[in-house]
Amino acid sequence: MTATIHEVAKEAGVSISTVSRSFTHPELVSEKTKTAVLDIANTLGFSISRSATALKSGVSLRIALLLSDRLGSWFNSAILEGLNSVLHPAGYDISIFQIDSSSDRKSFFDTLPTRRNADAVIVASFDVADTEIERLNTLKVPIIGINSATHNVYNASVRINDELGAMLAFKHVFSLGHRNIVYVQTDPMNSLFFSVQQRKDSFVECCKEASLDPRVLTASASGNRISDVLTQLFTLDSMPTAVICQEDGLAIPLMFQMARSGIRVPRDVSVIGFDDGIYAKDTGLTTIRQDPLAMARTAARMTLELIDGELPNNPQRIFEPQLMLRSSTDVVRA
């Protein structure tokens, strides 16, 4: 009878993934380990193909990445780059699944047991249901969260401290004398719960503690969302002296629209973003910095550990945000 991949791994004293890589990505395995694995496989009469691996052992050398936003967005691009920099050298491919609603998410988890085409699932920026996590646990498929609100339900997770980030933004403009402050968020248009919503919740709490009326504006989901925000600002009883944006993708174009409308930043209105992504430094945007590249690399390393049956040290990791002071914020003027 032909040996199984489990028997080869046990005899060689390596993981199942290492056996798979010795056949499918030999350049990624040390010469000593590869030779030992191939010799044992030959002795035991074991042969492998990438598809046969998934059928016989459940090892597909593929990671499922669930994204809810455009792949070309600054955050998702950094996440993919960080994951690939660790997973590709380890012999893993990344399969991207676009998830736009809870029904999309449910469909993915319902069909995963039949497809058996992922050794782990990574979810970026939104949450999954408890039943979906339980299903993966039953299948012994690790699930890893990146910037997920309920991070402690995953086998491992990494996230930015959104609450602290929003607090830093609020305290910065508050310390500059601003009391007429508005928060601008994107439209939570579908049934998924996103981690960025914690930023808005933290802003509201900061306002209450400072005895301020929390004012939140929501950018429309249309292609004219920045013009829509500007219209909402003009229709307020009074123009705010400071605007805190959920992300740089709102803050930077809003600054340009304000300039076209005769509003001077920061003399008339201070603007602060969240991300420190592309163009933030070049445009002088004061913002809250996060590092999705580092978070993704950390998540990828923990993913490999979980696949190999190891429990990562400190599996629920929180990255602290940093206030990046630039020219888009200033003291309030009478």
C-alpha positions in Angstrom: 0.0 0.0 0.0 1.3 3.5 -0.9 2.4 5.5 2.1 0.5 8.7 3.0 2.0 12.2 3.4 1.5 11.9 7.1 3.7 8.8 7.3 6.4 10.5 5.3 6.3 13.6 7.5 6.5 11.5 10.7 9.4 9.4 9.4 11.3 12.5 8.3 10.5 14.4 11.4 9.1 17.4 9.6 5.7 18.9 9.0 3.3 17.9 6.3 3.8 21.3 4.7 7.6 20.7 4.5 6.9 17.4 2.7 4.6 19.2 0.2 7.2 21.9 -0.4 9.9 19.3 -1.0 7.9 18.1 -4.0 6.1 21.3 -5.2 8.6 24.0 -4.3 12.0 22.2 -3.8 13.8 25.5 -4.1 12.2 26.7 -0.8 13.5 23.7 1.2 17.1 23.3 2.4 19.1 20.7 0.5 19.5 18.5 3.5 15.8 18.4 4.4 14.7 18.0 0.8 17.1 15.0 0.3 15.9 13.4 3.5 12.2 13.8 2.6 12.7 12.5 -1.0 14.7 9.5 0.1 12.1 8.5 2.7 9.3 9.1 0.2 11.1 6.9 -2.3 11.6 4.2 0.3 8.0 4.3 1.3 6.8 4.4 -2.3 5.1 7.8 -1.9 4.5 10.2 -4.8 2.7 13.6 -4.8 1.0 16.1 -6.9 -0.3 19.5 -5.8 -3.9 18.4 -6.4 -3.4 15.0 -4.9 -2.0 16.6 -1.8 -5.2 18.4 -1.1 -7.3 15.3 -1.7 -5.2 12.9 0.4 -4.1 15.1 3.2 -6.0 18.4 3.2 -2.8 20.3 2.5 -3.3 22.6 -0.5 -0.5 25.0 0.0 -3.0 27.8 -0.5 -4.2 30.5 1.9 -7.7 32.1 1.4 -7.6 35.9 1.9 -11.0 37.5 2.4 -11.2 41.2 1.4 -14.1 43.6 1.5 -12.6 46.6 -0.3 -10.8 47.2 -3.6 -7.6 45.3 -4.0 -5.9 48.4 -5.2 -6.7 50.4 -2.1 -3.6 51.5 -0.1 -4.5 49.2 2.9 -5.3 46.1 0.9 -2.3 46.5 -1.3 -0.1 46.7 1.7 -1.8 43.7 3.3 -1.3 41.6 0.2 2.3 42.6 -0.1 3.1 41.8 3.5 1.4 38.4 3.4 3.0 37.4 0.1 6.5 38.4 1.3 6.2 35.6 4.0 3.8 33.1 2.5 5.3 32.8 -1.0 8.8 31.9 0.2 7.2 29.2 2.4 5.6 27.7 -0.7 2.0 29.0 -0.3 -0.2 30.7 -2.8 -2.8 33.3 -1.8 -6.4 33.0 -3.2 -8.3 36.3 -2.9 -12.1 36.2 -2.2 -14.0 39.5 -2.5 -16.6 39.7 0.3 -19.2 42.5 -0.1 -21.9 41.3 2.3 -22.6 38.8 5.1 -24.3 36.6 2.5 -21.1 36.5 0.5 -19.2 35.6 3.6 -21.7 32.9 4.5 -21.4 31.4 1.0 -17.7 31.2 1.3 -17.8 29.3 4.7 -20.6 27.1 3.5 -18.7 25.8 0.5 -15.2 25.7 2.0 -15.6 22.1 3.4 -16.4 20.9 -0.1 -13.7 22.7 -1.9 -11.0 21.9 0.6 -8.8 24.4 -1.1 -7.3 26.4 1.8 -5.0 25.5 4.6 -5.9 28.7 6.5 -8.3 31.6 6.1 -7.2 35.2 6.7 -9.9 37.9 7.1 -9.0 41.6 6.7 -10.8 44.4 8.4 -14.3 42.9 9.0 -15.7 40.3 11.4 -17.1 36.8 10.8 -19.9 35.0 12.7 -19.2 32.7 15.6 -20.7 29.8 13.7 -18.3 30.3 10.8 -15.3 30.3 13.1 -16.6 27.1 14.8 -17.0 25.4 11.4 -13.3 26.2 10.6 -12.3 24.9 14.0 -14.1 21.6 13.3 -12.2 21.3 10.0 -9.0 22.2 11.8 -8.5 25.1 9.4 -6.9 28.1 11.3 -8.6 31.5 10.9 -6.6 34.7 11.3 -7.9 38.2 11.6 -6.3 41.4 10.5 -7.8 44.6 11.9 -10.9 42.8 13.1 -13.0 44.3 15.8 -13.6 41.0 17.8 -10.0 40.0 17.4 -10.0 37.6 20.4 -12.3 35.0 18.7 -9.7 34.1 16.0 -7.0 31.5 16.3 -4.6 34.5 15.9 -5.0 38.1 15.0 -3.2 41.4 14.5 -4.9 44.8 14.6 -4.2 48.5 15.1 -5.6 50.0 18.3 -8.4 52.0 16.5 -9.8 53.3 19.8 -6.5 54.8 20.8 -5.9 56.2 17.3 -9.2 58.1 17.3 -8.5 59.3 20.9 -5.0 60.7 19.8 -6.7 62.5 16.9 -9.3 64.0 19.1 -6.9 65.0 21.9 -4.6 66.6 19.4 -7.2 69.0 17.9 -8.7 69.5 21.4 -5.3 70.6 22.8 -5.1 73.2 19.9 -8.3 74.8 21.3 -10.8 73.3 18.9 -14.3 72.6 20.3 -16.3 72.7 17.1 -15.2 69.3 15.8 -16.7 67.0 13.2 -15.9 63.4 12.4 -16.3 62.2 8.8 -16.8 58.5 8.1 -17.4 56.3 5.0 -20.8 54.8 4.4 -21.2 51.4 6.2 -23.4 50.4 3.3 -23.4 46.6 3.8 -24.1 44.1 6.5 -20.5 43.5 7.5 -19.1 45.0 10.7 -15.8 46.8 10.1 -13.1 47.6 12.6 -13.0 51.3 11.5 -16.3 51.8 13.1 -14.5 51.6 16.4 -12.8 54.9 15.5 -16.1 56.7 15.2 -17.3 55.1 18.5 -14.1 56.3 20.2 -14.6 59.8 18.8 -18.1 59.9 20.2 -16.9 58.8 23.6 -14.2 61.5 23.6 -16.7 64.2 22.8 -19.0 63.0 25.6 -16.1 63.1 28.1 -15.2 66.6 27.0 -18.9 67.7 27.3 -19.1 68.3 23.5 -21.9 67.3 21.2 -20.5 64.6 18.9 -21.2 65.4 15.3 -20.6 62.7 12.7 -21.0 63.1 8.9 -21.2 60.1 6.5 -19.8 60.3 3.1 -22.1 58.9 0.4 -21.1 55.7 -1.4 -21.3 57.6 -4.8 -18.4 58.8 -6.8 -19.0 62.3 -5.5 -18.6 61.5 -1.9 -16.1 64.3 -1.2 -18.4 66.9 -2.7 -21.2 65.4 -0.7 -19.1 65.8 2.5 -18.4 69.4 1.7 -22.1 70.1 1.1 -22.9 68.6 4.5 -20.3 70.8 6.1 -21.7 74.0 4.5 -25.2 73.1 5.6 -24.2 72.8 9.3 -25.2 75.7 11.6 -21.6 76.7 11.8 -18.5 75.5 9.9 -16.4 73.3 12.2 -12.9 74.5 13.1 -11.5 70.9 13.0 -12.4 67.8 10.9 -11.3 64.3 11.9 -11.5 61.9 9.0 -11.9 58.1 9.3 -9.1 57.6 6.8 -6.6 59.6 4.6 -8.7 58.6 1.6 -11.3 61.1 2.8 -9.0 63.7 4.4 -6.7 64.4 1.4 -9.3 65.0 -1.3 -11.4 66.9 1.3 -8.5 69.3 1.8 -8.2 70.0 -1.9 -12.0 70.5 -2.2 -11.9 72.9 0.7 -9.1 74.9 -1.0 -11.2 75.2 -4.2 -14.0 76.5 -2.1 -12.0 79.2 -0.4 -11.5 77.3 2.9 -8.0 77.6 4.1 -6.4 74.5 5.8 -5.4 74.8 8.6 -6.1 78.6 9.1 -9.9 78.1 8.8 -10.3 74.4 9.4 -7.8 71.9 10.7 -7.9 68.4 9.1 -6.6 65.2 10.4 -6.7 61.7 8.8 -6.0 58.1 9.7 -3.5 55.7 8.0 -0.4 57.7 6.9 -0.7 56.1 3.5 0.3 57.3 0.1 0.6 61.1 -0.3 -0.1 61.9 3.4 3.4 63.2 3.9 3.5 65.0 0.5 0.3 66.8 1.2 1.3 67.8 4.8 -1.6 65.8 6.3 -1.5 65.4 10.0 -2.6 61.8 10.5 -2.6 58.7 12.7 -0.1 56.2 11.4 -0.7 52.5 11.1 1.6 49.9 9.4 -0.5 47.3 7.6 2.7 45.8 6.0 4.2 44.9 9.4 0.8 43.6 10.6 0.4 41.4 7.5 3.9 39.9 7.9 3.2 39.1 11.5 -0.2 37.6 10.6 1.5 35.5 7.9 4.2 34.1 10.3 1.5 33.1 12.8 -0.5 31.5 10.0 2.4 29.3 9.1 2.8 28.3 12.8 -0.8 27.4 13.1 -0.8 25.3 9.9 2.1 23.4 11.4 0.2 22.8 14.6 2.1 25.3 16.7 0.5 27.9 19.0 2.0 31.3 18.3 3.5 33.2 21.2 1.0 36.0 22.0 -1.5 35.1 19.2 -3.6 38.3 19.7 -1.3 41.2 18.9 -2.2 44.9 19.0 -0.1 47.5 17.1 -0.1 50.9 18.6 -0.9 53.9 16.4 1.3 57.0 16.1 0.3 60.7 15.7 2.1 62.2 12.7 2.2 66.0 13.1 2.2 67.9 9.9 0.9 71.2 8.5 -2.9 70.4 8.2 -3.6 71.2 11.8 -3.1 74.4 13.8 -4.4 76.3 16.8 -8.0 77.5 16.6 -8.3 81.1 15.5 -10.9 83.6 16.7 
